[in-house]
Amino acid sequence: MTQALALPTRKDEVFRYADLAALAQVWPVAVEEILVPSGQSTTLSLVETGAGPVARELAIVLEAGAEFDLRILNAGGGYGRIALRVTLHEGARFTLGAAQLGAGEQRLELITEVTHAAPDAVSRQVVRSVLAGHATGTYLGKVAVARGSNGTDSEQSVRAMLLSRTATANAKPELEIYADDVKCAHGCAVGELDANGLFYMASRGIAPPEAKKLMLQAFIAEAFAGAEEEERLLALALERLGGMV
């Protein structure tokens, strides 16, 4: 199953920041379908660190009471795009922890649409981006709560760290709610490494490059905390960060 053959344009919000020339090299994008049956629990780690352009789209359905823990490291190639469409049924739980690491002229995108289609489902999204050089990192994340989906509990935590003033972070967490009894929150911040923290570590004899790595390690670790492959994902992220600091 593939999307329509016509290459999208930036008039489509989810392709607003896309590198269409790079996307054309891998278009059309096959949809990867994942179904988590009622009452079952599944984990998945996606690691993109290759050289060429990458575009992936996942359509994920969690049946009643199902749980899915998805972790993403998006750090490869000149262009990397990962799009998720997630549908949660009653009492389902979805966890996303994602890190985007870009340098040079890289353009990295994470697009999510999480639909709470029934009551009492839970979704958690933690997205951390570190960008250097002229890299661009984008997160567009929509949470939609359908009518009657009372008891919905959803959170989005989106933060980006810019290692140079020429890097760019785009972030748009979005809520669309058609139910009354829900708990939904999102937070978004873009900043730089804390100068006071770096000064403190320097005063304790930690060289600036090492201090930056330690601070970035703690920052990225938030995306992988509690993952089944936490150690492996963090090690891969630190290897990539070593060439950026």
Steps between C-alpha positions, in 0.01 A plus 500: 500500500649836397399859512384681189777526242482879476774667700349722772549875519558732792133596490450177695582593862678173575744572213540867583870473585584196287795485261288411198800441273637240742154355561454450126791251505309260729141578396248337519537386859363158593281503811619261770197368687522388862209350694529436873219262602282550806685457827841449343818704549758574228825698476687625194818700443561684172857612433581703189871578468564415134643723230214538252163676523240314705122535525285264703133500588351277768127441552456359851177371651473408868193296583329517840746472788804466273835668572767613255838649589674659200846657511660684209852622425491713186856600419603381156536629147444845361126453536308286747121500538295277728120537506272323746123455498386340823145399595424412862194300603355471849756480777796479260835658587753645253850620592731681259854603582690655210833674446603691188871579459601714204810682380629656179212546255286216633121532508322270742125471550273323744128522425247346737122477504362319803125440505324409823204323345349357820491573876779464755797475264839647593771647275839637593741666255851617589698652213853638534700658216864609489596705195833641386639673191219586258286200594122524526292288735120492478232356724134530402283315747122486512292334769136453405240400760182364345151563632419277793866427577466603863783415736762577233842577649756645257832682535751641251843618616703656219841662546778593259860596571684718248878468504543781248300810409471378140305187595120503486233325705135492394246372750122495498323290763125513438184389684161437343250402771136401458442349846443666837660285768862488380849582623720631218819702522789600280821691552753628248836676540799586280824612659877470533730327746485667841802731531484491881504122494802496272679752723427291809638187339808689380558615858505132599772425246283358224617611156238682287461225236446237769263728691289550189485126438386435857227761478381372163505143629261594779282690252473213250462236773151635574378359166624149575430472874330171581543354150571132459813592299585813697873432526543419130302802383687735729836359390411555134383853575821582689710369214319737267525791744876445525536627144278801559656662808 
